[in-house]
């Protein structure tokens, strides 16, 4: 927290050599602003008393003044709670099922060149930016925009996106829970084709010479699609059926776990992540030690790391690396802002950004060894090319990996270990998404602070009810539609507006002052250049590419009808439109002379702590220096 008491005030202010008289006036002003008499006077009275003292001192005083009766913001119990929460959120299922496949498909080790390049120029700067803005303003994704009120709509954009993602992300965790329960058996149910759910097309891989034959399916594939999803009982998204009670029960368990992890705030969630954030690393290490002992594992790892620099001439490789960076670090969901808002004011967010973003990328790279040791084993066992077994997405963790585990001695034990890892990978990421929604809304609507438990219950129950569409017979079609539209172009758009709002309208120099006030060190020119020029250009490029390369969703050979695509676009646009809608609302409701529109605009783009300066014409954003300084 920023200190607001008279003694020690000179240590917090930017310049330490204030004249004694000015210091006395400031001391009086601080005491005055903390007194009940504040309601009788306007802040401009204090400005008049202080005279020509630097306006930033006034901003400091007004931002330090806490309203009577307002509760002190809770903080993390320990620093490690915050770090584990951020790592747990950023390291999710995509680190296991997405990055290794992209690396293999796009030149092996050569893929690390564009990946690390975009990590340095965009990933880390944006990660650092979100942690800093949340920690300084001590608010959720919407509340932080008191630094530039007209951009508050982007806060609601990221809150909506996190809510939409929760509708289907929790379903993945329920699948993992279903598999976990199924693993407690003498023989895993996806080993052979003699089950009630199997079709005549089911064929053991070892007996199937034409692996790519679309009319053949392995037992593991049929278990996922026919026993878990029951997709054979649906003809498409317009034929959903009722929710399956088995998956509904698993989903309910997931929702209960989420509720009791979040209902008391970071005091409870900060303890849960000690298990959910560390368990995946233990399991990945155990699986790697087992995987490298399997025949063919080394060949799989060699294929994962094989370097083909000619692939770097393909623009698609660079686009996929940029896309992976955008989504793997978790910027734009409001989670990093929410988590860092519970930090102590003087916490070193710069160090945290470097540590957590680096751990996230190293985890992605490390998981590739685990994945490809088993894929190499499957390739060797069935005597097929590696590209016949290598895939990404749900097919990797719910089809290929379970099939590989089923061939090991003690397969049930390995299956239990693997699906516990998937559960922990998913749970803390889901916790982060829900915390973004809860913190963002209770900080915006203060009356909810006293009813956090009830509001959390409302959010998780609402999420559960919507998620029921994804556990019907045709639920996979709803899942695919949500996954395709909920957080694609819209998340890139949200981060772009966020970067522009902070670096250009609030000002990268002012933002750097804020960071210096927190950690005692001003960000270097590299970070400031990235925030102001490189990252916004990168994000604008990604938004354009996202629109230009858009392909309608599909599930296997099933193509979605036009009305489903329209629903998907409405979902995506609903979050993006919050930006212009709130900007219009703010311009219409702010005080100001209706004749002079720039007066009202000044209120909209000036930090709330500086609104008292507008009447004197002291608007930084109306000066050329504000837009040119770095």
C-alpha positions in Angstrom: 0.0 0.0 0.0 1.1 3.6 -0.6 1.7 5.3 2.7 -0.6 8.2 3.5 0.6 9.3 6.9 2.4 12.6 7.5 5.6 11.1 8.8 7.5 9.5 6.0 5.5 11.2 3.3 8.7 12.7 1.8 10.0 9.1 1.1 7.1 8.4 -1.1 6.9 11.6 -3.1 9.0 11.9 -6.3 11.1 14.9 -5.1 12.5 15.0 -1.6 13.5 18.7 -1.4 10.1 20.3 -0.9 10.2 23.6 1.0 9.2 23.3 4.6 6.1 25.4 4.1 4.8 23.3 1.3 5.5 20.1 3.4 3.4 21.6 6.2 0.6 22.4 3.8 0.7 18.9 2.4 0.7 17.4 5.9 -2.4 19.4 6.7 -4.0 18.3 3.4 -3.4 14.6 4.1 -5.0 14.9 7.5 -7.8 16.9 6.0 -8.5 14.3 3.3 -8.7 11.5 5.9 -11.1 13.4 8.0 -15.0 13.3 7.9 -14.9 16.9 6.9 -13.8 15.9 3.4 -17.5 15.6 2.3 -18.0 19.3 3.0 -15.3 20.5 0.6 -14.2 20.0 -2.9 -10.7 18.7 -3.7 -10.0 21.9 -5.6 -9.9 23.7 -2.2 -6.8 21.7 -1.3 -5.4 22.5 -4.8 -5.9 26.2 -4.1 -4.3 26.0 -0.7 -1.2 24.2 -2.1 -0.8 26.6 -5.0 1.7 25.7 -7.6 3.0 22.5 -6.0 3.5 19.7 -8.6 0.1 18.3 -9.6 1.4 14.7 -9.1 1.6 15.4 -5.3 -2.1 16.2 -5.3 -2.8 13.0 -7.3 -0.8 11.1 -4.7 -2.8 12.6 -1.8 -6.2 12.1 -3.4 -5.4 8.5 -4.4 -4.1 7.8 -0.9 -7.2 9.1 0.8 -9.4 6.1 1.8 -13.1 6.6 2.1 -14.5 6.3 5.6 -15.5 2.7 6.4 -13.8 1.2 3.4 -12.2 -2.2 4.2 -8.5 -2.6 3.7 -7.8 -4.8 0.6 -6.7 -8.3 1.5 -3.3 -9.5 0.4 -1.7 -12.9 -0.3 -0.8 -14.8 2.8 2.7 -15.4 1.4 4.6 -14.2 -1.7 4.9 -17.8 -2.9 1.0 -18.1 -2.9 0.9 -15.4 -5.6 3.7 -16.9 -7.7 2.2 -20.4 -7.6 -1.2 -18.9 -8.5 0.2 -17.1 -11.6 2.2 -20.1 -12.6 -0.7 -22.4 -12.1 -3.0 -20.3 -14.2 -0.5 -19.8 -17.0 0.7 -23.4 -17.1 -2.4 -25.3 -18.3 -3.5 -28.1 -20.6 -2.3 -26.3 -23.7 1.3 -26.5 -22.4 1.0 -30.3 -22.7 -1.2 -30.7 -25.8 -0.4 -27.7 -27.9 3.2 -26.5 -27.7 5.0 -29.8 -28.2 3.0 -30.6 -31.4 3.6 -27.1 -32.8 7.3 -27.5 -32.2 7.4 -30.8 -33.9 5.3 -29.7 -36.9 7.1 -26.4 -37.4 10.8 -27.3 -37.7 11.5 -28.8 -34.3 14.1 -26.8 -32.4 14.0 -24.2 -35.2 10.5 -23.3 -33.9 12.1 -21.9 -30.8 13.6 -19.1 -32.8 10.2 -17.3 -33.6 8.7 -18.5 -30.3 11.5 -16.9 -28.2 11.6 -13.8 -30.4 7.9 -13.1 -29.9 8.2 -14.0 -26.2 10.8 -11.2 -25.7 9.2 -8.4 -27.8 5.6 -9.0 -26.8 4.9 -11.8 -24.3 7.0 -10.7 -21.4 6.3 -6.9 -21.8 2.6 -7.5 -21.9 2.8 -9.9 -18.9 4.8 -7.4 -17.0 2.4 -4.6 -17.9 -0.6 -6.5 -16.5 1.1 -7.4 -13.3 2.2 -3.8 -12.8 -1.1 -2.1 -13.5 -3.0 -4.5 -11.3 -0.6 -4.1 -8.4 -0.5 -0.3 -8.5 -4.2 0.3 -8.8 -5.3 -2.5 -6.4 -8.4 -3.2 -8.5 -9.7 -5.9 -10.8 -9.8 -5.8 -14.7 -12.5 -3.1 -14.8 -11.5 -1.0 -11.8 -7.9 -0.4 -12.9 -9.3 1.8 -15.7 -9.7 4.7 -13.3 -6.3 5.6 -14.9 -8.2 6.3 -18.2 -12.0 6.0 -17.6 -13.0 5.8 -21.3 -11.2 2.5 -21.7 -13.1 0.7 -18.8 -15.0 -1.2 -21.5 -12.0 -3.3 -22.2 -12.1 -4.4 -18.5 -15.6 -5.7 -19.1 -14.4 -7.3 -22.3 -11.8 -9.5 -20.6 -14.2 -10.3 -17.8 -16.7 -11.6 -20.3 -14.1 -13.6 -22.1 -13.0 -15.3 -18.9 -16.6 -16.1 -18.2 -17.2 -17.5 -21.7 -14.1 -19.7 -21.4 -15.3 -21.0 -18.1 -18.4 -22.4 -19.8 -16.4 -25.0 -21.7 -13.0 -25.2 -19.9 -14.6 -26.8 -16.8 -15.9 -29.5 -19.1 -12.4 -30.6 -20.0 -11.7 -31.0 -16.3 -14.8 -33.1 -16.0 -13.6 -35.3 -18.8 -10.3 -35.8 -16.9 -12.3 -36.6 -13.7 -14.4 -39.2 -15.7 -11.2 -40.9 -16.9 -9.8 -40.8 -13.4 -12.7 -42.7 -12.0 -12.6 -45.1 -14.9 -8.9 -45.8 -14.2 -9.7 -47.5 -10.9 -10.2 -50.9 -12.4 -8.3 -54.0 -13.0 -8.3 -53.5 -16.8 -8.6 -50.0 -18.4 -11.9 -49.8 -20.4 -10.2 -48.4 -23.5 -7.9 -51.5 -24.1 -10.1 -53.6 -26.5 -13.2 -53.5 -28.7 -15.4 -55.9 -26.7 -17.4 -53.2 -24.9 -21.1 -52.3 -25.4 -20.2 -48.8 -26.8 -17.8 -50.1 -29.5 -18.9 -50.0 -33.1 -18.1 -52.6 -35.9 -15.4 -50.1 -37.1 -13.4 -50.6 -33.9 -10.0 -52.2 -34.5 -7.0 -52.7 -32.4 -4.2 -50.5 -33.7 -1.9 -53.5 -33.9 -4.3 -55.2 -36.3 -5.0 -52.2 -38.4 -2.5 -51.8 -41.2 -4.1 -48.7 -42.5 -4.0 -46.4 -39.5 -5.2 -43.4 -41.5 -8.3 -45.2 -42.7 -11.2 -43.0 -41.7 -13.5 -46.0 -41.3 -11.4 -47.5 -38.6 -11.2 -46.4 -35.0 -9.0 -47.5 -32.1 -10.5 -48.6 -28.8 -9.2 -45.5 -27.1 -10.8 -43.2 -29.7 -14.1 -45.0 -29.5 -14.0 -44.8 -25.7 -13.6 -41.1 -25.8 -16.2 -40.4 -28.5 -18.7 -43.1 -27.8 -18.4 -44.0 -24.1 -17.5 -40.5 -22.7 -19.1 -38.1 -25.1 -21.8 -40.3 -26.6 -21.5 -38.3 -29.8 -22.9 -41.2 -31.8 -26.4 -40.3 -30.3 -26.3 -36.9 -31.9 -26.6 -35.8 -35.5 -25.1 -32.3 -34.9 -25.4 -29.1 -32.9 -29.1 -29.0 -33.6 -29.6 -32.4 -31.9 -28.1 -32.1 -28.4 -30.2 -34.3 -26.3 -30.2 -34.3 -22.5 -27.1 -33.9 -20.3 -25.4 -37.2 -19.6 -25.7 -37.9 -15.9 -22.1 -39.3 -15.6 -20.5 -36.2 -17.0 -23.0 -33.9 -15.2 -21.9 -35.5 -11.9 -18.2 -35.0 -12.8 -18.9 -31.4 -13.7 -20.7 -30.8 -10.4 -17.7 -32.1 -8.5 -15.5 -29.7 -10.4 -17.8 -26.8 -9.7 -17.8 -27.7 -5.9 -14.0 -27.8 -5.9 -13.8 -24.4 -7.6 -16.3 -22.9 -5.2 -14.5 -24.0 -2.0 -11.2 -22.9 -3.5 -12.5 -19.4 -4.3 -15.2 -18.5 -1.8 -12.9 -16.9 0.8 -10.7 -15.1 -1.8 -6.9 -15.4 -2.1 -6.6 -16.7 1.4 -8.1 -20.0 0.3 -7.1 -20.1 -3.3 -3.5 -19.3 -2.3 -3.3 -22.5 -0.3 -5.0 -24.7 -3.0 -2.3 -23.9 -5.6 0.4 -25.4 -3.4 -1.0 -28.7 -4.6 -2.5 -27.9 -8.0 0.5 -25.8 -9.3 3.2 -28.2 -8.1 1.7 -31.6 -8.7 2.0 -31.4 -12.6 5.8 -30.9 -12.3 6.1 -34.0 -10.1 3.9 -36.1 -12.4 5.6 -34.8 -15.6 9.0 -35.7 -14.1 7.8 -39.2 -13.1 6.3 -39.8 -16.6 9.5 -38.6 -18.3 11.6 -41.0 -16.2 9.3 -43.8 -17.3 8.9 -42.6 -20.9 12.6 -42.5 -21.7 13.0 -46.2 -20.8 10.4 -47.3 -23.4 11.5 -48.6 -26.8 11.3 -45.9 -29.5 11.3 -43.0 -26.9 14.6 -41.6 -28.0 13.5 -41.5 -31.7 10.4 -39.5 -30.6 12.5 -37.0 -28.7 14.9 -36.7 -31.6 11.9 -35.9 -33.9 10.7 -33.3 -31.4 14.1 -31.6 -31.3 15.1 -32.1 -34.9 16.1 -28.7 -36.4 14.8 -27.7 -39.8 15.7 -24.0 -40.3 14.1 -24.0 -43.8 10.7 -24.0 -42.1 11.5 -20.5 -40.8 11.0 -19.3 -44.4 7.3 -20.2 -44.0 5.2 -17.3 -42.7 2.8 -19.8 -41.2 5.4 -20.9 -38.7 5.9 -17.4 -37.4 2.2 -16.8 -37.2 1.7 -20.0 -35.2 4.6 -19.0 -32.9 3.0 -15.6 -32.3 -0.4 -17.1 -31.7 1.1 -19.6 -29.1 2.7 -16.7 -27.2 -0.5 -14.7 -27.1 -2.5 -17.5 -25.6 0.1 -19.5 -23.5 1.0 -16.7 -21.1 -2.6 -15.9 -20.3 -2.5 -12.1 -20.9 -5.9 -10.5 -21.7 -8.0 -12.7 -19.4 -7.9 -10.2 -16.5 -6.4 -12.9 -14.3 -2.9 -11.4 -14.0 -4.5 -8.1 -13.1 -6.7 -9.7 -10.5 -4.0 -11.7 -8.9 -1.5 -8.9 -8.7 -4.1 -6.5 -7.2 -3.8 -8.6 -4.0 0.0 -8.0 -3.8 1.6 -5.7 -1.4 2.2 -2.3 -3.0 6.0 -2.6 -2.8 6.2 -6.1 -4.3 8.7 -6.5 -7.1 6.4 -7.2 -10.0 9.2 -6.9 -12.5 11.0 -9.9 -11.0 7.7 -11.8 -10.8 7.0 -11.2 -14.5 10.4 -12.5 -15.5 10.2 -15.6 -13.3 6.7 -16.7 -14.0 6.7 -16.1 -17.8 10.0 -17.9 -18.1 8.7 -20.9 -16.0 5.7 -21.1 -18.3 7.7 -21.3 -21.5 10.2 -23.8 -19.9 7.3 -26.0 -18.8 6.0 -26.0 -22.4 9.4 -27.1 -23.7 9.9 -29.7 -20.9 6.5 -31.3 -21.5 7.5 -31.9 -25.1 10.0 -34.5 -23.9 7.3 -36.3 -21.9 4.8 -36.2 -24.8 7.2 -37.3 -27.5 8.9 -40.0 -25.5 5.5 -41.7 -25.4 4.6 -40.8 -29.0 7.9 -42.4 -30.1 7.0 -45.5 -28.1 3.6 -45.7 -29.8 5.2 -45.2 -33.2 7.7 -48.0 -32.5 5.1 -50.4 -31.0 2.7 -50.1 -33.9 5.5 -49.8 -36.5 4.0 -46.6 -38.0 5.5 -43.2 -38.8 5.5 -40.7 -36.0 3.2 -38.3 -37.8 0.5 -41.0 -37.7 0.3 -40.8 -33.9 1.4 -37.2 -33.3 -1.5 -34.8 -32.8 -2.6 -31.9 -30.6 -5.7 -31.0 -28.7 -8.0 -33.2 -26.7 -7.1 -36.2 -29.0 -3.6 -36.2 -27.5 -4.5 -36.4 -23.8 -7.7 -38.3 -24.1 -6.9 -40.8 -26.9 -3.2 -41.2 -27.8 -1.8 -40.9 -24.3 -4.3 -43.2 -22.6 -3.7 -45.8 -25.3 0.1 -45.6 -24.7 -0.4 -45.9 -20.9 -2.7 -48.9 -21.4 0.2 -50.9 -22.9 2.4 -50.4 -19.8 2.7 -52.8 -16.9 0.6 -51.4 -14.0 -1.4 -49.4 -16.5 -4.1 -48.5 -14.0 -1.6 -46.8 -11.7 -0.1 -44.8 -14.5 -3.5 -43.8 -15.8 -4.5 -42.5 -12.3 -1.2 -40.5 -12.1 -1.7 -39.0 -15.5 -5.3 -37.9 -15.1 -4.5 -36.5 -11.6 -2.0 -34.3 -13.5 -4.6 -33.2 -16.0 -7.0 -32.4 -13.1 -4.5 -30.2 -11.4 -3.4 -28.5 -14.6 -7.0 -27.6 -15.3 -8.2 -26.7 -11.8 -5.8 -23.8 -11.1 -6.3 -22.4 -14.6 -10.1 -22.5 -14.1 -9.6 -20.9 -10.7 -7.7 -18.1 -12.3 -10.4 -17.4 -14.9 -13.2 -17.3 -12.2 -11.1 -15.1 -9.9 -10.8 -12.7 -12.8 -14.6 -12.5 -13.1 -15.3 -12.4 -9.3 -12.6 -9.8 -8.5 -13.4 -7.7 -11.5 -17.1 -7.4 -10.7 -16.9 -7.0 -6.9 -14.3 -4.3 -7.3 -16.5 -2.5 -9.7 -19.7 -3.0 -7.7 -18.5 -2.4 -4.1 -21.6 -3.7 -2.4 -20.6 -7.2 -3.5 -17.5 -7.1 -1.2 -19.6 -8.0 1.8 -21.3 -10.8 -0.1 -18.3 -12.5 -1.8 -19.4 -16.0 -0.8 -22.9 -15.6 -2.2 -21.6 -13.9 -5.4 -19.0 -16.6 -5.9 -21.8 -19.2 -5.5 -23.9 -17.3 -8.1 -21.0 -17.3 -10.6 -20.1 -21.0 -10.3 -23.7 -22.1 -10.4 -24.4 -20.0 -13.5 -21.3 -21.4 -15.1 -22.4 -24.9 -14.3 -25.9 -24.4 -15.8 -24.4 -23.1 -19.1 -21.8 -25.9 -19.1 -24.6 -28.5 -19.1 -25.0 -27.8 -22.9 -21.5 -29.2 -23.3 -22.2 -32.5 -21.5 -25.1 -33.6 -23.7 -24.9 -36.1 -26.5 -24.0 -33.3 -28.9 -22.1 -31.4 -26.3 -18.8 -31.7 -28.2 -20.3 -29.6 -31.0 -21.2 -26.8 -28.4 -17.7 -27.2 -26.9 -16.0 -26.8 -30.3 -18.1 -23.7 -31.1 -17.3 -22.1 -27.8 -13.6 -23.0 -28.1 -13.4 -21.5 -31.6 -15.1 -18.2 -30.9 -15.0 -17.3 -27.2 -11.4 -16.4 -26.8 -9.9 -16.1 -30.3 -9.9 -12.8 -32.1 -11.7 -11.1 -29.1 -8.8 -11.8 -26.7 -6.3 -10.3 -29.1 -8.5 -7.3 -29.6 -8.8 -6.9 -25.9 -5.1 -6.9 -25.2 -4.5 -4.5 -28.1 -6.9 -1.9 -26.6 -5.4 -2.5 -23.2 -1.9 -1.8 -24.5 -3.0 1.3 -26.3 -4.9 2.6 -23.3 -2.0 2.2 -20.9 1.0 3.1 -23.1 -0.6 5.9 -25.1 -3.5 7.5 -23.3 -2.4 7.0 -19.7 1.2 7.4 -20.9 4.2 5.1 -20.8 6.1 7.8 -18.8 3.4 8.0 -16.2 3.1 4.2 -16.1 6.9 4.0 -15.6 6.6 6.5 -12.7 4.0 4.2 -11.1 6.3 1.2 -11.3 9.2 3.3 -9.9 7.0 4.3 -7.0 6.3 0.6 -6.3 9.7 -1.1 -6.7 12.1 1.9 -6.6 13.4 1.2 -10.1 12.2 2.8 -13.4 11.6 0.4 -16.3 14.4 0.5 -18.9 14.0 2.1 -22.3 13.6 -1.4 -23.8 10.4 -2.1 -21.8 9.0 1.4 -22.6 9.6 1.0 -26.3 8.0 -2.4 -26.3 4.9 -1.1 -24.5 4.5 2.0 -26.7 5.4 0.7 -30.1 6.4 -3.0 -30.5 3.7 -4.7 -28.5 0.8 -2.7 -30.0 2.1 -3.2 -33.5 2.5 -6.9 -32.8 -1.1 -7.2 -31.5 -2.5 -5.2 -34.4 -0.8 -7.6 -36.7 -2.2 -10.6 -34.9 -5.8 -9.2 -35.0 -5.5 -8.6 -38.7 -4.1 -12.1 -39.3 -6.8 -13.6 -37.1 -9.5 -12.1 -39.3 -7.6 -12.9 -42.5 -7.0 -16.5 -41.7 -10.3 -17.3 -40.1 -11.8 -20.7 -40.9 -15.2 -21.9 -39.8 -15.1 -24.5 -37.0 -15.5 -28.2 -37.7 -15.4 -31.4 -35.7 -13.9 -34.1 -37.8 -16.0 -34.2 -41.0 -18.9 -32.3 -39.4 -19.3 -28.8 -40.6 -21.4 -26.4 -38.5 -24.5 -24.8 -40.1 -24.5 -21.1 -40.9 -26.7 -20.2 -37.9 -24.2 -21.8 -35.5 -21.4 -19.7 -37.0 -23.5 -16.6 -36.6 -24.1 -17.5 -32.9 -20.3 -17.9 -32.5 -19.6 -14.5 -34.1 -22.2 -12.9 -31.9 -20.5 -14.4 -28.9 -17.1 -13.0 -30.0 -18.5 -9.6 -30.9 -20.5 -9.4 -27.6 -17.3 -9.1 -25.6 -15.5 -6.8 -28.1 -18.4 -4.3 -28.3 -18.0 -3.5 -24.6 -15.2 -1.2 -25.6 -17.1 1.2 -27.9 -20.4 0.9 -25.9 -18.8 1.9 -22.6 -16.8 4.7 -24.3 -20.0 6.2 -25.6 -21.7 5.8 -22.2 -18.8 7.5 -20.5 -18.8 10.4 -22.8 -22.5 10.9 -22.4 -22.5 10.7 -18.6 -19.3 12.6 -17.6 -19.6 16.1 -16.3 -18.6 18.9 -18.7 -19.8 21.7 -20.8 -21.9 20.2 -23.6 -20.8 23.1 -25.9 -17.1 22.3 -25.4 -16.8 18.6 -26.2 -13.1 18.5 -25.5 -13.9 19.4 -21.9 -15.9 16.1 -21.5 -13.3 14.2 -23.5 -10.7 15.5 -21.0 -12.6 13.9 -18.2 -12.8 10.6 -20.1 -9.1 10.2 -20.8 -7.6 11.8 -17.6 -7.0 9.6 -14.5 -9.8 10.1 -12.0 -7.2 11.4 -9.4 -6.5 14.3 -11.8 -10.0 15.4 -12.6 -9.6 18.4 -10.4 -6.9 19.8 -12.7 -9.1 19.9 -15.8 -10.9 23.1 -14.9 -7.5 24.8 -14.9 -6.7 23.4 -18.4 -4.0 21.1 -17.1 -4.7 18.1 -19.2 -1.5 16.1 -20.1 -3.2 14.3 -22.9 -3.8 17.6 -24.7 0.0 18.2 -25.0 2.3 17.0 -27.7 4.9 16.0 -25.2 2.5 13.4 -23.7 2.3 11.6 -27.1 5.9 11.8 -28.0 7.7 10.9 -24.8 8.9 7.4 -24.2 
